[in-house]
Every structure is written in C-alpha cells, then in structure tokens.
Amino acid sequence: MQKLMIIMSALVIFGCAHAEPTAKSPENFNIESIGEGIYVHHGAHLDIDEGYKGDICNASFIVGSKGVAVVDTGGSLKVGQKLREAIRKVTPLPVLYVINTHVHPDHVYGNAAFLGDKPQFVGHEKLANAMQTREEQYTKLNARLLGEDAKGSDLVKPTVGVKNTLTLDLGDRKLVLTAHPVAHTNTDLSLIESKANTLFTGDLLFIERTPVVETDIKGLIAELEKFKTAEVKQVVPGHGPVTKNWLGAIGDAQRYLNALLNDIRASIKKGESMESAMSSAAASEKDKWVLFEVANRRNVNTIYPALEWE
C-alpha cells in the first residue's frame, strides 16, 4: 500500500491529463532574469501522455559575490545539465549550494548534474529519509516516463538538513531557509533571499497549475497563511510564473484548497462516496486552473480518507 501511495503521489505531481504545454522541452531551456542576480527556468504544464521530459517545475539560481545557490534542479540529469549550462553562461563563480524544496522527483533528479561542483546539498531534515524510502519506486517511474533520459539521473541526498531555519551566505546576500511542518509533503522547505527580497515557496504555492496535496490540506492552508506576513517583493512558486502580486496568488491557492476541503467534508457528512466527491468537490474552481481534472481527482483521493477520521 505504501508503494502504491508513492506512485499515486508521483502521478499527481506529473499531472496526467491533456493540456496545452506552456514551456519548451529541455532542448529549449529558457531562463528568465527576475532582477538582482536571480534567474528562473519555468517548467512546462505538461502531462505524461504528451511527454513528461522531467521539466515541469521551476528551477532557479541566485548569484552572489562568493558563488551560486541553486533552488531545485528539475526531474532528470539532462534537465540539471541544462540548468548548469545556463548558470555557466551567466557566471563562472562556483556553485556553493543546491537546495531542494521537497522530495518530489520533478524537483530533485537534476541534482546529479552538480556533483562535480562539490556543493552542499541542502534540504529539510526529513528529506534524506524520504528520498531513501521512495528511491526504488521513483527510479522505476523515471525509467518508464523518461526512457533514455532516466540514465544517470541518480538521487542525490542532502548533506545538510534544515530542522527549523538556516542562513546561507552568498557574500553580498543571505538566504534564510525555513523547514515547514507537514503540508504539501512532510519535507517542505522555503527560502527568502535578502538582496532582492524574493521568496521561493517550492510547491507550497502553485500559480496557474492546480495545487497538489500529498499530505495535509489543512497544514498547507496554514503554511500559506504564514507566508502572508513575509516582507518580500516577489515570489517564485514551485510551478507557474514569478509574481509580484504574491498575496493574490496565495489567496487564489487558499480559495481552491478551502473549497476542496469544505466540499469533501460536506460529501462525507452526506454519506457520498469518494468517487462522487471526485466529480463534485471544488467544482467552482474548475475553469481557474490548468490540469484541474486529474489533479483535483487525485487530491480528493488523498484528502477524503483522512477527513473521514476527523
């Protein structure tokens, strides 16, 4: 059962539903400068049937006077290599840190591209164990989805674990990392960069793409609420465009999650089946998100059994 849940969770992240792609494959690896030495590659809102390619999440890097910090590395060695090539076009400075915002495979399998740089690999204190637990199933899933591109995409675990907060020094700028309670996963990490006042949320925040809940919807809503007090100018989500209207983006995500939570609770109270709830829960949000049909159904599949025991 645990292995089945890991597979289902991964399928939620990959988004198995037909949708128009919004970004290119790793061969066309575009980088957006968002100011003050921060660069973001936007992953595509793709589904498995159209070709996952390991490139669906946002992968970023921050250039300081001493070196570079990478925030998430994509879903394969190939994507990680493209990211590293993009960094080298911007700066010759060393890669000092590779930071993973959580365990999901689309965010971590590019780590292997940076082994030669000998950075510190940084993640939530529970990330190494979560990687170990999921490694066999993720490897099989990558082999099926990525084919040849799965080769060399080894799972590189963190060398530094964050229990509460940790500050990393890039010289002229600091990165303050925060380990979160159980929410999107049990390994969620966010960070705030000091020079451009930029918040990187990982998958605690989705923009455009339907938010995904693997672990605790109530915890996710609560962590989003905490972000509202952050003193930042812009936000880089785990998926979707960078935004300066980050309070609005958080509000959108909370609106969807609260609708989902309330509708599932109502279905349980009425004695409706989980299958019925999959068709009705958060229906008011259907036209507001990419990949809604599959992600919402799988969110219900995750949340419904947990709420039955409230």
C-alpha positions, -999 to +999 in steps of 0.1 A: +000+000+000+028+024+008+044+018-026+011+024-043+006+057-025+041+068-035+033+060-072+000+078-070+016+108-053+042+110-081+015+108-108-003+137-092+029+158-094+035+149-130-001+158-139-015+130-161-041+149-181-042+165-215-033+202-216-016+227-238+021+230-230+032+264-217+070+259-220+095+241-241+113+208-236+148+207-221+164+212-256+150+248-254+160+257-219+149+293-214+160+314-184+142+344-171+161+371-152+139+385-124+165+410-113+193+413-088+211+382-100+182+358-097+173+336-127+143+312-131+137+284-156+099+278-158+089+242-162+061+232-185+025+224-175+027+190-192+011+157-187+027+122-191+009+114-224+024+144-241+059+136-228+070+145-193+107+151-201+115+158-165+109+195-170+078+207-152+089+226-121+106+259-117+144+256-113+162+287-102+196+300-093+209+330-073+243+346-080+261+362-051+296+377-048+310+344-034+291+320-056+258+305-067+229+288-049+206+266-070+169+261-060+155+229-073+172+211-103+144+195-124+134+159-129+164+144-147+202+146-151+196+161-185+175+189-171+201+195-144+228+197-170+208+223-190+204+243-158+241+241-150+249+252-186+226+282-181+245+291-149+278+289-167+266+314-193+258+339-166+288+334-141+320+315-136+315+316-098+313+282-080+280+265-072+281+266-034+246+252-026+220+231-042+187+234-024+157+211-028+124+225-017+109+190-012+111+153-022+091+151-054+111+138-083+104+167-107+124+189-083+154+167-073+167+144-100+188+172-116+210+172-085+234+147-101+245+173-127+261+193-099+281+166-081+313+177-098+309+212-083+310+197-048+283+220-034+265+215-002+232+198-010+205+213+013+170+202+023+145+196+050+158+174+078+134+147+067+143+148+030+171+123+031+149+096+047+120+105+023+143+101-007+156+067+006+120+055+012+109+065-023+140+058-043+131+024-057+096+035-069+108+068-083+136+050-102+110+027-118+087+056-126+115+077-142+126+047-163+090+044-176+085+081-182+119+093-193+133+063-211+169+071-221+169+104-202+164+084-169+200+071-172+224+088-149+195+105-130+207+093-096+190+105-065+215+128-046+205+132-010+211+163+011+244+167+030+228+195+052+194+191+068+173+220+080+153+214+112+139+249+118+158+277+100+192+280+084+210+310+069+233+305+039+259+331+029+265+341-007+287+371+002+266+401-006+233+383+001+219+359+026+194+331+021+172+323+050+158+288+047+127+276+067+117+240+072+079+237+073+055+214+092+036+188+072+018+204+043+023+198+006+047+170+018+065+163+050+097+177+035+087+213+025+114+240+026+111+276+016+137+304+014+139+341+014+167+359-005+178+391+012+191+414-016+160+413-039+136+403-012+125+372-031+105+343-016+109+308-031+080+287-019+086+254-036+053+235-040+036+252-011+024+276-037+012+268-073+003+295-097-018+286-128-014+249-123-038+232-099-023+230-064-014+195-053-018+180-018+001+149-010+000+150+028-021+176+048-045+201+032-051+218+065-014+221+071-009+235+036-036+262+041-020+272+073+015+275+058+002+296+030-014+319+056+021+323+073+036+335+040+013+365+040+034+382+067+066+378+047+084+411+038+092+403+002+088+420-032+083+389-054+076+352-052+089+323-072+064+294-068+071+257-074+051+258-106+039+288-126+051+324-132+070+346-109+047+372-094+048+405-075+011+400-067+020+372-044-007+379-019-033+375-047-016+342-057-017+329-022-054+339-019-062+320-051-045+289-038-062+291-005-096+297-022-092+265-041-079+245-011-107+258+012-133+249-015-119+215-018-117+210+020-153+222+026-168+203-003-152+170+007-163+175+043-198+181+030-197+150+009-186+129+038-213+143+060-240+134+034-226+099+031-215+104-005-187+081-019-152+093-026-159+087-063-188+110-062-167+136-043-141+134-071-167+147-095-181+174-073-155+187-049-142+222-057-162+222-090-164+260-087-126+262-093-126+240-125-121+268-150-094+286-129-066+261-131-045+241-155-047+203-152-077+206-129-095+173-138-067+149-129-051+169-101-083+176-083-095+140-085-062+128-070-064+155-044-098+141-034-083+106-033-057+118-009-078+140+013-111+121+015-098+091+036-080+115+060-111+136+066-133+106+073-114+103+106-117+140+117 
